[in-house]
Amino acid sequence: MNSWFLLAAVLIPFLGGFGLLVHPARTRRGRDTYVFWLCLANSLLVGALLIFRPGPVTLLSFGGQISLTLHLDGLSFVFAAILAILWPITNLYAFEYMIHLEGENRFFAFFTMTYGVVLGIAFAANTFTLYLFYELLTLCTLPLVMHELEGTARYAGKKYLLYSMAGAALAFLSMVVLYQFGSLDYRAGGSLDPDLATGRHTLVLIGFVLGFFGFGVKAAVWPLHGWLPTAGVAPTPVTALLHAVAVVNAGVFAILRLIYYSYGADFVRGSWAQDLVMAFTIVTLLFGSLSAWRMPHLKRRLAYSTVGNLSYILFAASLMSTGGLTAALAHMTVHSVLKITLFFCAGSILCQHHHKGYIWQYEGLGRKMPVTCAAFALASVGLMGVPPLPGFFSKWMIAERAALTGNPLAWLGAFALVVSAFLTGLYLIQVLIVLYFPTRQADLSGVEEVTEAGWPIRTALILLCVLAVCMGLFFTDLSRLLSLCAGGLL
């Protein structure tokens, strides 16, 4: 397969979305048809790329080590597959959800452009290329965060932009250090030059830490997580995009590249830098779970849940082993499917119920919205880690890999995982009790007129639930595939 198809997969949604921005569709039906088939065709193209594995393609070269190059390796395979599967489903959900809001053409234009930009991150062959698309991701998603253009939306957009700019500055400094002591190209095992790094280990490790926290802004590492719950004021398709598929996974993906393909796990393992980043991931996963437990607003509860679960992935990555990378990819994949399901359910309830989104307002809603609430229940049980759903297996894999390291801090992290899983059960079971078991004193008049969402939303939820169940039933095969990706064998 021709290598230029990698560029085509990036440009088709980007230019297609830009075209919608320049020439808005005249009818909703025409726009929805255009967006859906454009994204579905691009997902099929990505699937073909993952099967036929074309070689790298260099678009621009600036001499020396700096070039704009796309390629496909094991890590790209995982991220691109997540995007290709979940994006058309998200579009299907958004078609119905956005009917109730204004500015649909603008929304779907930037939403479609974002698909191409995130694929650029997935296919980046070096740090320079990833950084370019990473910055472009902020610009494409900012109008989505500020979509409603009200006071809270503008504030959320400003906060998102400031956090992203600060993170980009730290990531840029890390890229400069990497350029001085190695190569910007991604190589399994790291691209540092041992001779150049000799005697300068402290400086290089500082560069690594700067990169971790720089990219960690989008991955919501404490205390750089503040933008994520605030961005929950955006429409639900956007919050699902931010919290499950594109933005947060872009941050996680960049950190995986930083550890295993730039600085190298062998170089960082056993150093103060490893202990530092691991400690922050442990603090973040506990902080996220505790904050979610205390949060009475459903979407904000799920946002803090995302903060915690992203640090499951980063904790696994900080183990600095191939097994840790496999576990990180496993939970990244599982969390994407389960968390986008939860956000879709929350958005569907919010859309149909017309309340502010506080959990106590949803008493007895399970009998009025059976499909939505059943999907929420299944995804909740999966995220808690109940077998045979995939959340159990990905969390078990992380804890097992942590125990094998022999690192006392990793053992502490494994214990924190258990505590976090217990808290996850508390804050999700509480929602399920409200939905299905209202108190006798509850005023159910507010739910009497509520009806189930339309077929696009219900179809999206059913597809995600089937996908989650299949991931659990065939997790052994999935983990084998992810192991090949992590080991550079795919």
C-alpha angles and dihedrals in degrees: 000000000000115000091225089073086077088064091044091056089055097042101044097068093033095053091036091056092044089052090054089052093052096040109028116207116257096217133036092228092052093048094047091049091049095048096044097050092041092055094040091051090049091050089052088051090051089050090053090049091052090052100044097034104209121205126257123289124207114210100178134005123199096188128267114024100338118097141139101240135161125203142156124236136149095285092047088050093060098045095043091049091053091051095045093052101041102039099069089045090052090050090053090053093045095054091069098032096054094053088086094054135065128240096045095156091053091046096052092043094059092035091057093043089054090060091061094045094052090049086055088058091048093050097041111131096195143019094261093057092045091049092051094053091039090060091044088054090062091052093048096047097043093078088049093054090047094041099126091047093214126135096270092044092051091048091050090050093050091048092048091049095048093048091046093049091050091049091048091053092054091046090051092054089051090051090052091053091048091050091053096049104032142338134312091221117104114246128172106254094023139291100242117126106233092207093054092045094050110118092005099078095126093054092047092048089051087054089052093050091049090053093047093054093038093057087033090074092075089038087057098236111177125285091019094059099091097105094059102068090039091055088062089092088077120095113285096252086058095047089049088051092048098041104037117015123019120011103035092039089051088058092047091046092051091052091050088053090047094053103037105025106030116028093015130232091245091058096048099036113108094013131117087253092063092049091048097052092041091052091052092050090052092049091047096051091051093043092049094050094046092047092049090051091054097044116101095189112086100218092043090049089054090046092057089044086058090052090056097043094048087059090054085064095044092046089055090048091050090061084081096217137111088246090053091052091050091051090048092053090047095055091041089058095043095045092050092058098040097043096047087052091053093049092048090053092048091049092048091052091046091049095048099037098046095210132125093266103254114151096232090061091066101066112148095005093128093082093048097047103029099163095046095045093045090053089049090051094050094048091046093053089048093051091048087060103248114158139268088031115090098249090074094054097046092049091046089051092053093048092046093051090048092052092051094057095069088217111140090215090053089052088053088051091052089053090049088054090058092049091047092049089053091051090047089056091051098050096043098041088053089060092048091051090052092049098046107022112044118186119252090246093052118121103230095177090101093062100044094089095042117114134188118272121262127274097271092059093041091049092050091051094048092049091051092048092051089049092050093050092048091050089055096046093047099033093125090061091043093051090049090054092047090049089056090049093049093047093052091244096120 
